[in-house]
């Protein structure tokens, strides 16, 4: 007799896994297919029922609107003014004009009810005088189908009337006008405002389309281009698959049904033979998307089953290779960085020897890693402290000179002028200060930096008035990334050391342009220039990146930041002519590495952020 356990033990490990995976996956896949089939059918039925419910609800709202317009039409026909017109024998045109001047019923109805866009009366009477809404029944009017229909029936009828002047089809309620003897004298036409039935669709999903028809299927409202107003729809009859309540799903074998899942809901207006139909079309993509979601759910279910099958295969395989698996797991832990080998393995075979050698190797590796890690920590800590100290020194050198002068300017303007200029200055200052507070670590766009500098120039222009003018020229892409706060300090330096001493005609020019592989930022002024001794001191501070003390801290601050970000080959140069002005030029690379921050120490972002916060605060 064959022993199944022995057969299983003699089977290769890979075959065991294949057999176990198939044993777990096949029933799962079959169950999933059955579940998918039923869920898809249930979802389709639920979506169709929801579409039918929406169509019924839309039909009810349309019916309420139709009844409202019908009531308005009754008031438009049955009132003293209209009865006077119909039952009085006017002799001449003066009688008509006197009547038109005194009647207010029509205008009151139109003003009171937005559901009605227009009311027109067509009277068949010799010598009738036309006026606004009152018209003589001409031969052309008498030949229209709606006028002849009014002669045939003694009750109001809904019609679609085409206006030749506007070329628009309108839904109208046509009511026969009768005299005291019950003879036909004309018709009253109440035009329904298209916004009435357009507003009914606002609560529907955005991807639903609607068509409203009346009579034998003439469209008076449509959101589908292929079915404009005035078109006749014949798909309604003989094309239903099944019906629920007053709504029916139209087969996709028809032209209308091919637009998507289409439902028609209809009602007979007060049993007058005026049949209204509401077509509600939902794109097939809605149904398909939901079914696709079910398919993805099924795929995830199958994937989960596969994972569980693999885990089951793993449990069975451990029966045959527990000791090897133990050693494999420990070696994997070591590879992942877990050097805790506290567990012991039983036995004295080769697996035991390998495990003992693994523990010795791990101990040696830990010793070497700890030594290297300590050395690296000391080196990085020294670099980090050095960078942090330099940036803290830079952060403490902000000059509040501009803020104080601007506030003084605002105070003096408010005191002397007492007008809206103060508000404008406050707004500009607020914009400037907000930009200061928003400065964070990393790069900003050139457009942002120029806007910030422009705010500063506008505030200074308010302070100096006609004594100073400025212009900004930029041929570089404004989305080009630069360091924050590198243009404004140079402009501020031009004001403080170049323009403040000038009595009139001060001018500052800012140019940003390409030159070879570099981008040049040039700030020029026509101030007093820099004396030779001061120029030598300034160039020495720029060369040494000295931001410790003294004047021109802003310039050395900017120069040092540029060199720290982009390299020693970039930075600032100064050209000056005593008595004529100064030009400061900044060179930065044309192609900026936006990942430059990643090349700095790990805590650089935090240091830069602290510096920006301190700059703004001071």
PyMOL commands that set and color helices and strands:
alter all, ss='L'
color gray80, all
select helices_A, chain A and resi 4-10+13-77+80-87+93-102+105-112+139-142+145-152+194-199+257-259+284-320+322-335+350-395+401-416+421-438+446-467+488-499+532-544+553-566+596-599+604-617
alter helices_A, ss='H'
color red, helices_A
select strands_A, chain A and resi 116-123+134-136+157-163+168-178+184-192+208-214+218-222+240-244+247-250+261-269+274-282+443-445+468-474+481-483+506-515+518-525+571-577+581-589
alter strands_A, ss='S'
color yellow, strands_A
deselect
rebuild
show_as cartoon
